[in-house]
Amino acid sequence: MTTHKSNIETDSSTTETIPNRNEKFQEEIVEGLRSTPKKLSSKYFYDKNGDKLFQEIMAMPEYYLTPCELDIFKNKTVELADKLSLGNEPFDLIELGAGDALKSSYLFRHFVRDGRDFSYMPIDISGNILNELQQRLQKELPNLDVVALEGEYFDMLEKASAISERKKVVLFLGSNIGNMELEEAYQFCNSLNKKLNKGDLVLIGFDLKKNPNTILNAYNDKNGLTAKFNLNLLVRINRELEADFDLSQFEHYQTYDPISGACRSYLVSLSKQDVSVADEIISFEENELLEMEISQKFSKADIQELADKTGFAFVDQIADSKNWFVDAIWQVR
């Protein structure tokens, strides 16, 4: 394998260029706003300001998800590393939606100390966050082999396979699997299985069902950071698609259903209004909802069933000290 030190690769080997990505952003935003009910994809939350706001959200005392999963990676590093071990075989450690690699860094630092032969391949749609990550890792771990891949998860998984034929260990942390409807989560895991080879491992973070108030407070904080995070997507649409959303006419609303485990974020239109987006007029009724994000919660039985039905063998699941969050380890059958 060719060694790439702290190098960001985009999907330039495909036909998708930066202008095409902007076209895809416009297409998916307009399509979502024209659907019934109206919806926006949470993957577009993460522009530069969205990245900053999410970092602030993760630091909130109410937002338990980050400290819970951090507890696992910080205090059960050796257990994680043992479960993800492929013997002494060289491997690629691939992180989907890497962000700042706060949690995964405990794992790859352990592998570095152990002298393991591996490459770290962070994948993220945000070039801004990847740039920050590569600069930090270059300073802190100059001997770490890093290949940063900017783009959509499965496009970049294909690129990772083209770069290297080594075994893969794929991390999908932060309960990002919960940002999908259940049917989508099944489709995602099934597609992930097909992108990998027999024996490859995946580690997926799942937020467990728990006291409903604990969950609701994490997504409806009293300081309004989550509201700002949601509204920031309208700011991005205004900037990049020459739209004219009036943020004062939209209000954040949060729900959680403890039976289904679906935690949903909405923006509520406070008036009957027309919004121009990319030269199209989108009409809102007063009190009409705009779906922003789902954050699905799971039982341990749900997680087992998801693995069984999407082609994975269940290896183990490691919980935090509160038993609020688990990192499930599966292997491609």
N, C-alpha and C positions, 0 to 999 in steps of 0.2 A: 504493500500500500504506500502511496505517496504521502509524505508527512506534510501537514498544513498547520503551521503555528498561528493560532489566533486569527484565522482567516474566515471572513464572511463570504459565503457563496449564496447566490440567488438562483432562481430557477431559469437562468438565461439559456440553459440548454434546451428548454422547451420554447414554445411560441409565445409564452406569456411574458410580456415586458412590463415596465413600470406604467406606461400609458394604458396598456391593456388591463393592468390591475385597477387603475382609476376607473376604467370603463366598467369593470366588474363591480366595483364599489357602487357606482351610479346605478347599474342595472339591478343589483340586489336591494339597494335602498328603495328605489322607485317601486320595484315589484312588491316589496314588503308593505309599503305605504298604500298600495292599491289593493292589497289582499283584504279579506274579511275573516276575522278581525285584523286590523292593522298591526304590523309587527316589524321590529328591527332586529338584526342579528347582533348578539352580544359580542361577537368576535371583532366588531368594528369599534368597540369602546376604547381600544388601546392606541390612540394617537399619543403625542408627547405629553399633553396635559392629562389624558386618561391614564397613562402609565403612572404619572405623579400622584393622581388622586387615588389610584388603587394601592400604591405604596402606603398612603396615609390610612386607607381603610384597613389594610393588613395590620397596622400598628394600633388600631382601636382596641380598647379592652373588651368591647362587646363582640368583636370579630374573632371568635374562638378557633376558627378553622386553621389559621396559620400557626398559632402556638401549639395546637394539638398535633398537627403533622410534623412540626418542627421538633416536638418532644420525641416523636418516633425516630426521626433521622439523627437527632443529637444524642439521645440516650440509648438507642438500640441500634447504633451504627454497625456493630460487629455482627449482630443477629441478621440485619438486613444484608450485609455483605456476604455472609455465609449462605443465606437463602438464594442470593443472586449469583453465587459462584458457579462458574462453568469449568471448574477444575483450574488447571493452569493454562487453559486455552485462551489465546488473544481474543478480544471482543471489542465491540463498539457500544458505548453507553450513550444512548440517544434519549434526549429529553424533549418531549412535545410540549410547546408552550413554556419554554425554559424561564422566561422572565429574568429575575436577578440571580437565579440558581441558589437562593438562600438555603433551601433545604437540601438539595442534591449535592451541594458542595461538601457536606459532611461525608457523603458516600464516596465521591470521587477523590477527596483528600485521603480517605482511608485506603483506597486502591493505590494511590500514588505512593503512600508510605509503605505499602506492602510490596511495591515494585511490580504491580500488575501491568501487563502489556495491553493497554487499551487506549482508545481515542474517545474523547468527549465530543458529542455532536448535539449542541443545542439547536432546536428548531423553534422559530417564533415568527409570527406574522409582522411583528414590530421590528423594523430595522434599527430604530432608535434604541430599544432595550438591548438588542444584540450587540450593538456598537459599545454600549456602556459595559456590558458583560465581558466582551472580549478584551477591552482595555484593562479592566480590573484583573482578569485572570492572567493576562500577560505579565502584569506586575507581580501578582501574588504567587503564581505557580508557573514560572517561565518554562518549565520542562513538561507541562501538561500539553498533550497533543490535542488541539481544539480545531474542529471544523464547524463553524457556525453557519446554519442554513436558514435563509430568510424566505418564508413562503408558507403555503398551506401544508398541513401535516402529511397527507398521503403523497403529495407531489415530492416533498422533501425526503420522505422515507424511501421513495423510489430512487432519488438521487443518492441517498446514503448507501443503498444497495449497489448502485452503479460504481460508487467510489471504492467500496470495500466489500469483500465477500466473507468477512469474518462474522462470527456469531453476534447476534444483536441482543442487548438488554435495553428495553424501552421503558422509560419512565413517563407516566401521565399523572401528574401530581395535582394537589390543590382542589380536589373534587371537581376538576374540569369536566369529568364524565357527567356530572350533575347538571351541566349547562345544556343538556340535551333532553328532549322529550324521551320517555322510556323506549319508544319504538326506534328513535334515532340512536339511542345508546346501544341497542342491540345491533343495529346496522353498522354503527361505528366499530364495535368490537369484532363483528364478523369481517368487516373490511380490513381491520388491523391484522387479524389472523391471517388473511390471505396475502398481506404484504410481507409477511415474515415466513421463516422457514421452520421446519420441525426442530424442536429443541430450543428455539429462541424463547427468551423470557420477557414478560411484561410485568410492571408494577404499577397498579392503578390506585389512586387515592379516592376513598369513598367517605363522605360525611354520613354518619349514622343517624337514624331517627332518635330523637331524645325529647326532653321537655320542650313543648312547642314555644313557650315564651323565650327560652334560650335561643332558639333558632330565629324567631321573629325579630328579636332585639339586635341580632347580628346584621340584619338587612334593613333595619329601620332605625338607625342610630339617631340619638337625640340631637347630635350636632349637624345632621343633614349631609354628611359626606357621601352617603350612598345616593341621595337625591342629586347632589352635584355631579356625581359620576355618571348617572343616567342622563341628566340634562346635557352633559358635555358632548354626548353623541349628536345632539341637535346642533350644538356649536360647530362640531366638525362638519356636519352636513351643510350648514350655512356657509362655512369657509370653502369647502372643497367642491360643492355642487351649486354654489351661488343661490342658496335657498334663503328664505326670509322667516324662519321660525322665530316667533316672539316667545322667549323663554318664560316671561312673566305669565303667559297664558297656558302653561303646563305645570302640573303638580305631580310629584312622586307619590305612588301608592303601592303598598306591599301587602301580600297575603301569604299565609302558610296553611296548608291542609295536612294535619298530622296523620290522617288515614292513608292518603295516597303518597305522602312525603313530598308533594310539590310545593316549593316556595317560589312565588312569582312576583316579579317587579313590573310595574306599569307606570306610564305617564298618562295623566288624565287631562283632556282638553277642557279648559275652564270656560270656553265660550264657543259659539258657532263661528268658525273661521276658515278661511282659505289660505293655504300655504303654497308658495311657489318653490318647486324643487326641480332643478335641471330643466327649466322651461316648461314644466308640467304643473298643473294646479291640483293640489290635494285638498279635499274638503273634509273638515272635521265638524262633527256635531258637538254641541255642548255636552260635557260629561262622557264623551267617547273615550274609550281606552286604547292606548297604544302599548302593545306588549313589548317589553324590553328584554327580559331575561327569566329563565327558569333555573332554579338551584335545587335539583332533586336530591332528596335524602333517601337512604337505603337501610334495610335490615340486613343482617348477615346472611339470612336465607336468600334475599334478593340477589346478593353478590354471588353466592354459590350458583344460583340458577342462571345468572348472566354468563358466567364462565362456561357452564355445562352446555348451554345452547348456542355458543358462538365458537366452538372448536378448541377451547382451552382446557387443559388439565389443571385443576386446583392444586397449588403447591402449599400455600399457607396464607394467613392474614395476620398482620402485626398491628396491635392496637396501641393507642396512647394510654397514659396513666389513668385518664378519666373514662376510658372506653367510649369516647365520643366519636372517634375517627379511626379508620383502619386503612392500612396499605396492603392491598391484596396482591399476591404474587401468583401468576399463572404461567403455564408453559404451553407452547404450541404443540398440539398432539400430532 
